[in-house]
Amino acid sequence: MAVEKTGTFVTLSSGGETLTLPFASNESGVQTIATMVNQARTADGIVRGEVIAIANKIEMTWRVLTPETWSAICSFFQRHFYFNATYWDMQTNSLQTKTFYVGDRSAMPFMIDSASGKPKYYLDCKANIIGIGESV
């Protein structure tokens, strides 16, 4: 099934700076909701615990980006450890703004200019953002 992508994928903001991320590849944009639990087992082996936080994670992959676009994304993350991300949340089925930090970033240089060493494109650009955890 083909779904047309319209609107904004994710908007990042911190310290008065805003960056709107381009839509990721079709297989990208996976959202994970992690439940953090303080737990232990009783002497008879029963798990006892309580939910202490819920954290969101968004995995993003772009098949091809220009060096300028990929640099802008990576530079934003370099300047802002914590930032707000506005995105369509699967749990609330609405736009949400939550505080995140960035995890790993990777990309493969493609069509490298032999004189300057600059790639014409980056392929398989990846970044994931991880929520700091919402108290429950």
N, C-alpha and C positions, 0 to 999 in steps of 0.2 A: 504494500500500500504506500503510495507516495503522498506525503503531506507537505504542503507548501509552508515554508517558514516565513513568517512576517513579524514585524515588531522587533523588540530588543531581546537579545539572549540573556546577557547578564550585564549589569552596570555596577562598576566598582567606584567607591568614593572614599576619600580620606584627606584630611587637612585641606579642604577646599578644592582638591583635584578630583575630577571625574573622568572615568575611562569606560566607554561602551564597548564591550567585546563583540566581535563579529560572531555570527552563528557558527557553531561547531559542525563537524561532519555528522552525517546521519547516525552513525553508530556511537556518537559521543553525547555528552550531557547527562551521563548516568548520575542519578542522585542516590545517595545512601543516607539513611537515618540510623545513627548509632545510638543505642541505649547504654549508658554507663551505669553500672550497678555496683554498689558496695555490698559484697556478699561473702558468706562463709558457710561452712557445713557444720551442723550440730554433731554431737557425739554419735548420734544414731544415723548419720549420713544424709540428713535432710538439708537442702539448701535454704538458707534464710538470707534475704537481701532486701534492699530498697533501691529504687531508681534515684540516682543523684543528679543526672543531667542527660539531656538529649542533644546530640550534635549532628549537624548536616555535613555532607561532603558532596562536592560536585566535581566530576571528572570531565575534562574538556580536551578534545583533540581536533585539530584543524589539519586537513590533508595538505594544504599549501597556503603559506603566508609570505608576503614580501618581507624582506629584512626590516623595513621600516615599521611595519605593523607588529612583527614579532618582538622587535626591540622595544616598542612602546609598551607592550604587555609586560615583558620581563623587567623593564625599567620601573614601571609602576610598582611591581612586587618588590623590587630592590629598595625603593624609597619608603614603602609602607608595609611594615610587618603585619600590623592589624589594619583591617579596612572593612567597610560595609559593602555588602553585595546585595543587590536587589535582583530577584529572580522569581520565576514562577515556581512556587513550592508545591510539591506533589501531595503533601499531607493536608495542607489547608485549602488547596485548589485556588490559590490566590497569590498575588504579588506579595512577597515578604522582603524585608530588609533585615539582615542579620550580620553579626560581626564574624569575620573569617580571618584566617591566615593562609598563606600559600604553602603547598607541599613541594613536590618535585616538579621541575620543568625540564623538558627535553625537546630536541629538534635535530633534524639531519640537514646539513647544508647541501644545496643542489645547484648545479651549473655554476661552479666557482670560476671567477675571472682569474686567469693565470697571472696577470700582471699585478692586480690589486689584492687578490685573495678573498675578495668579497663574493659571497654567494648571490645568485640572482633571485633565489627563492629558498625558503626552508620548508622541508617536507615533514609530515607527521609531527607537527608541533603539539606538545602535550603540557598541560598544567592541571593540577587539582587544587581546589580550595577546600579548606576544612574549617567547619564552624568551631568556635571556641567553647560551645556547650551552653545550652539554655538551662537555667535552674528549673527544677520542677517542684 
